[in-house]
Amino acid sequence: MDRDAIFNVTLRRFLEPVGEYLDDDRVSEIMINGIDEIYIERYGMLEKTAARFEDDEKLLAAARNIAQYTNKRITPLTARFDSRLPDGSRVHVVMPRCSRQGLCISIRKFRRANFSLEDLVASASLTPEAKEYIELIVALERNLLVSGGTGSGKTSLLNAISGKIPETERVIVIEDSSELQLQQPHVLSFETAWPDRHGQGAVSIRDLFHSALRMRPDRIIIGECRGGEALDLIQAMTSGHGGSMSTLHANTPLDALNRLETMALMSAVEIPLIAIRAQIVSAIDVIIQVSRLSDGRRMVTEISEVDALSAENRYQVNQIFGRVETSSGDPKNSAVKLAWSGRHSFFGEQLKLHGIAAGARLTREIFFHEEKELQMVNSGVL
């Protein structure tokens, strides 16, 4: 029996109180708030369960085994840690020394089947025109960020987008805890490492990023930007590594740029603010905003291109697709959809230069300003 199989058996025994939710494909997250307060997220909505752990020792034993699977140790000084289960589910643990609720464990379940952009269109999370826009941006090797709140589906969307990367390219993926499931044949997946009991041997995202740059990547994907590695990502994007991707927590594309700036400043490298802003707008081409709606659905709510800095050296975005709410007068029948903003893309000339064609009429209008044809479509002539 291999290591994963052994850990799978032992961890399932320690996590037996929540075993039915680990097996339920409708459940996307399990939240253990101490021994007797356990919530799940099912179909995007929170539910409190009747599940409970027998005592604090049993819950601590589960946490220890989760840590051991990714070669981590719980000591009296451990405050929190990231790990994963053998099936790829992401786990975050906060220890009692930092939690008044007791030991807390959050399990973000691994999706056995990857969503594609086509699946997102079928579920109304994305429109066909926005899907084609994203495919053209990936083909052009534009750098993009997926922005959204916690649990909004950033990783799932990044997975779907990465499915459009050509199979001929060498892709390096860097994550704190492996979640991305790229299907391309030439993928290297790197994962950070914790220090040992003597405080030695830690490997950060920044360390792995520096290694990635020396390994001839066509594209670099960072699962999530959280700190000073943002500056390394920005500088790599401006030095020839086109088509790179990452995610970050932000509520709007403008917030995403400001947060990226803040993280770049965390790198401890002395760079003037205006220089960082100039690098950011040069590095990031497109920001895709994903949101979780009040009914639990997750969908793309905005796609914007990054414009040049304003005269006041502030960030500007060119919104291509935006969120539109439609209602027949009854709030219960209101719907949220993604619609073209009426603005045109900056990348039409690059598509022409590379000989890349746009299929849908609306997509041709967005990139090539085919206004006459679009007017004929809207009037029913075409």
C-alpha positions in Angstrom: 0.0 0.0 0.0 1.5 3.4 -1.0 1.8 6.4 1.2 -1.3 8.2 -0.1 -3.4 5.1 0.4 -2.1 4.7 4.0 -2.8 8.3 4.8 -6.2 8.1 3.2 -7.3 5.2 5.4 -5.9 6.8 8.6 -7.2 10.3 7.9 -10.7 9.0 7.1 -10.7 7.3 10.5 -9.7 10.5 12.3 -12.2 12.5 10.2 -15.0 10.0 10.6 -17.5 12.5 12.1 -17.5 14.4 8.8 -17.0 11.4 6.6 -20.4 11.6 5.0 -19.7 15.2 3.9 -16.3 14.3 2.5 -18.2 11.8 0.3 -21.0 14.1 -0.7 -20.2 15.7 -4.1 -22.8 18.4 -3.4 -20.7 19.7 -0.5 -17.9 22.1 -1.5 -16.5 23.0 2.0 -16.5 21.6 5.5 -15.9 24.1 8.4 -15.1 22.6 11.8 -15.3 25.3 14.5 -14.3 23.3 17.6 -15.6 19.8 18.5 -19.3 20.5 18.3 -20.0 23.2 15.8 -19.6 22.0 12.2 -20.9 23.7 9.1 -20.9 22.7 5.5 -21.3 24.6 2.2 -23.7 22.8 -0.1 -24.8 24.4 -3.4 -23.1 27.6 -2.3 -25.2 27.9 0.9 -24.1 27.3 4.5 -25.7 24.7 6.6 -25.1 23.7 10.3 -24.8 20.0 10.8 -25.4 17.7 13.8 -21.9 16.2 13.4 -19.5 16.5 16.3 -16.1 15.2 17.5 -16.0 13.2 20.7 -13.5 15.4 22.4 -10.7 17.9 21.9 -8.1 15.1 21.8 -9.8 13.4 18.9 -10.0 16.7 16.9 -6.3 17.4 17.7 -5.3 14.0 16.5 -7.1 14.7 13.2 -5.2 17.9 12.8 -1.9 16.2 13.6 -2.5 13.6 10.9 -3.5 16.3 8.4 -0.3 18.1 9.1 1.9 15.0 8.8 0.5 14.2 5.3 2.4 17.4 4.0 5.4 16.8 6.3 4.4 19.5 8.9 4.5 19.2 12.6 2.2 20.6 15.3 4.2 22.0 18.2 3.2 24.2 21.2 4.2 27.2 19.1 2.1 26.3 16.0 -0.6 28.9 15.4 -1.9 27.8 12.0 -0.9 25.9 8.9 -2.0 24.9 5.4 -2.2 21.3 4.3 -4.2 19.0 2.0 -5.8 15.6 2.0 -4.7 12.7 -0.2 -7.5 13.5 -2.7 -6.2 17.1 -3.1 -8.7 18.8 -0.8 -7.2 22.0 0.6 -7.1 22.3 4.4 -6.4 25.3 6.7 -6.1 24.8 10.4 -6.1 27.5 13.2 -4.9 26.2 16.6 -6.5 27.0 20.0 -3.7 29.4 20.9 -5.1 31.8 18.3 -8.8 30.7 18.2 -11.2 31.3 21.1 -13.5 28.7 19.5 -11.0 26.0 19.9 -9.2 24.1 17.1 -10.7 25.1 13.7 -10.3 23.2 10.5 -11.6 24.3 7.1 -11.6 21.7 4.3 -12.1 23.1 0.7 -13.0 19.9 -1.2 -11.1 18.8 -4.3 -13.2 18.8 -7.4 -13.0 15.4 -9.0 -14.0 16.8 -12.4 -12.5 20.0 -13.7 -14.8 22.7 -15.0 -14.0 23.9 -18.5 -14.9 27.2 -20.0 -17.6 25.4 -21.9 -19.0 24.0 -18.7 -19.1 27.6 -17.2 -21.1 28.7 -20.3 -23.5 25.8 -19.9 -24.1 26.7 -16.2 -24.6 30.4 -17.1 -21.5 31.4 -15.2 -20.0 32.8 -18.4 -21.4 34.0 -21.7 -20.3 32.5 -25.1 -18.9 35.9 -26.1 -16.9 36.3 -22.9 -15.6 32.8 -23.3 -14.3 33.6 -26.8 -12.7 36.8 -25.5 -10.8 34.8 -22.8 -9.7 32.2 -25.4 -8.3 35.0 -27.6 -6.5 36.6 -24.7 -4.9 33.3 -23.8 -3.9 32.8 -27.4 -2.3 36.2 -27.5 -0.3 35.3 -24.4 -1.7 38.3 -22.4 -1.0 38.3 -18.6 -4.1 37.9 -16.6 -5.3 37.9 -13.0 -8.4 36.2 -11.6 -9.8 38.4 -8.8 -12.6 37.5 -6.3 -13.6 37.0 -2.8 -13.1 34.0 -0.6 -15.0 31.0 -2.0 -16.0 32.8 -5.2 -14.4 30.2 -7.5 -11.1 31.8 -8.4 -9.2 28.5 -8.5 -11.9 26.7 -10.5 -12.0 29.6 -13.1 -8.2 29.7 -13.3 -8.2 25.9 -14.0 -10.8 26.4 -16.7 -8.8 29.2 -18.3 -5.5 27.2 -18.2 -7.2 24.5 -20.2 -6.9 26.9 -23.2 -3.0 27.0 -23.0 -1.5 25.2 -26.0 -0.2 21.7 -25.3 3.1 22.6 -26.9 4.0 25.0 -24.0 6.0 24.3 -20.8 4.0 25.5 -17.8 5.3 25.9 -14.3 2.7 26.1 -11.5 3.6 27.4 -8.0 1.3 27.1 -5.0 1.3 27.1 -1.2 -0.8 23.9 -1.3 -1.4 22.2 -4.6 -4.9 22.7 -6.0 -4.6 23.5 -9.7 -5.1 20.5 -12.0 -3.7 21.4 -15.4 -4.2 18.9 -18.1 -1.4 19.9 -20.4 1.3 17.3 -20.9 4.3 19.5 -20.0 3.5 20.9 -16.5 5.8 21.2 -13.5 4.0 21.7 -10.2 6.0 23.3 -7.3 4.8 23.5 -3.7 6.1 25.6 -0.8 7.8 23.8 2.2 7.7 24.6 5.9 10.8 24.8 8.0 11.8 21.8 10.1 11.8 21.7 13.9 15.0 23.8 13.9 13.6 26.5 11.7 15.5 25.5 8.7 14.6 24.3 5.2 11.6 26.6 4.5 10.9 27.2 0.8 8.6 30.2 -0.1 6.7 31.1 -3.2 9.4 33.7 -3.9 12.1 31.0 -3.8 10.2 28.7 -6.1 9.5 31.6 -8.4 13.2 32.3 -8.8 13.7 28.6 -9.6 10.9 28.7 -12.2 12.6 31.6 -14.0 15.7 29.5 -14.5 13.8 26.5 -15.9 12.7 27.9 -19.3 9.0 28.3 -18.7 6.6 29.4 -21.4 4.1 30.4 -18.8 4.2 30.7 -15.0 1.0 30.3 -13.0 1.0 31.3 -9.3 -2.0 29.8 -7.5 -2.5 32.9 -5.4 -0.5 36.1 -4.9 -0.4 36.8 -1.2 2.8 38.8 -0.5 6.2 40.0 -1.7 6.2 37.4 -4.6 3.9 39.8 -6.4 6.9 42.0 -7.3 8.7 39.0 -8.8 5.6 38.1 -10.8 5.2 41.6 -12.1 8.9 41.8 -13.1 8.7 38.4 -14.8 5.6 39.5 -16.7 7.4 42.6 -18.0 10.5 40.7 -19.0 9.2 38.3 -21.6 7.1 35.7 -19.7 3.8 36.4 -21.5 0.6 34.5 -20.7 1.3 34.2 -17.0 -1.6 33.9 -14.6 -2.5 34.2 -10.9 -5.4 34.8 -8.5 -5.8 37.3 -5.7 -8.5 38.3 -3.2 -10.2 41.6 -4.3 -13.7 42.8 -4.9 -13.2 44.7 -8.2 -10.5 44.9 -10.8 -9.3 48.3 -9.5 -9.1 46.8 -6.0 -7.1 44.0 -7.5 -4.5 46.5 -8.9 -4.3 48.3 -5.6 -3.9 45.1 -3.7 -1.2 43.9 -6.1 0.6 47.2 -5.4 0.4 46.7 -1.7 1.8 43.2 -2.0 4.6 44.3 -4.2 5.6 46.9 -1.5 5.8 44.0 0.9 8.9 42.6 -0.9 11.2 44.9 1.1 12.8 46.1 -2.2 13.1 49.9 -2.3 11.2 51.0 -5.4 9.4 54.3 -5.8 5.6 54.0 -5.8 5.2 55.5 -9.3 7.7 52.9 -10.6 5.7 50.0 -9.1 2.5 51.4 -10.6 4.1 51.8 -14.0 5.4 48.2 -13.8 1.9 46.9 -12.8 0.1 48.5 -15.7 2.8 47.2 -18.0 2.6 43.7 -16.6 -1.1 43.0 -16.1 -3.2 43.0 -19.3 -6.6 41.6 -18.2 -8.4 41.1 -14.9 -11.3 38.7 -14.6 -13.6 39.3 -11.7 -15.5 36.3 -10.3 -18.2 36.6 -7.6 -20.5 34.5 -5.5 -24.0 35.7 -5.7 -26.6 35.8 -2.9 -28.2 32.6 -4.1 -24.8 30.8 -3.9 -24.1 30.7 -7.6 -20.6 31.7 -8.8 -20.2 33.6 -12.0 -17.8 35.9 -13.8 -19.2 39.5 -13.2 -16.6 41.6 -14.9 -13.7 41.4 -17.4 -11.5 44.5 -17.7 -8.3 45.4 -19.5 -5.7 47.5 -17.7 -5.3 50.9 -19.1 -2.3 53.3 -18.8 -2.0 55.4 -15.6 -4.0 58.5 -15.5 -2.5 62.0 -15.5 -2.7 61.7 -11.6 -0.8 58.4 -11.8 -3.9 56.4 -10.8 -5.0 53.1 -12.1 -7.6 52.9 -14.9 -9.4 49.9 -16.4 -11.2 49.5 -19.6 -14.3 47.4 -18.8 -15.1 45.0 -21.6 -17.8 43.0 -19.9 -19.8 44.0 -16.9 -22.5 42.7 -14.6 -26.1 43.7 -15.5 -29.1 43.0 -13.4 -32.4 42.4 -15.2 -35.8 42.3 -13.5 -39.4 42.1 -14.6 -40.5 44.2 -11.5 -40.5 41.2 -9.2 -37.3 41.0 -7.1 -37.6 37.2 -7.0 -37.4 37.0 -10.8 -34.4 39.3 -11.1 -31.3 37.8 -12.8 -27.6 38.7 -13.1 -25.9 38.3 -16.4 -22.6 39.3 -18.0 -23.0 41.8 -20.9 -20.7 43.8 -23.2 -20.1 47.3 -21.9 -19.9 48.8 -25.3 -16.1 49.5 -25.0 -13.5 48.1 -27.4 -10.5 46.0 -26.6 -6.9 47.3 -26.8 -5.7 44.1 -28.4 -7.5 44.1 -31.8 -4.3 45.1 -33.7 -2.3 42.3 -32.0 -4.9 39.8 -33.1 -4.6 41.0 -36.7 -0.8 40.9 -36.4 -0.8 37.3 -35.2 -3.5 36.3 -37.8 -5.9 35.2 -35.0 -9.5 35.3 -36.1 -12.5 36.1 -33.9 -15.6 34.0 -34.6 -18.7 35.6 -33.0 -20.0 38.9 -34.4 -20.0 40.6 -31.0 -16.4 39.5 -30.5 -15.4 41.0 -33.8 -17.0 44.2 -32.8 -15.1 44.2 -29.5 -11.7 43.7 -31.1 -12.1 45.1 -34.6 -14.9 47.8 -34.3 -17.1 46.2 -36.9 -19.9 48.6 -36.0 -21.8 48.5 -39.2 -22.1 44.7 -39.1 -23.1 44.8 -35.4 -25.9 47.4 -36.1 -27.2 45.1 -38.9 -27.2 42.2 -36.4 -29.1 44.2 -33.8 -31.6 45.3 -36.4 -32.2 41.8 -37.5 -30.7 42.1 -41.0 -28.0 39.5 -40.2 
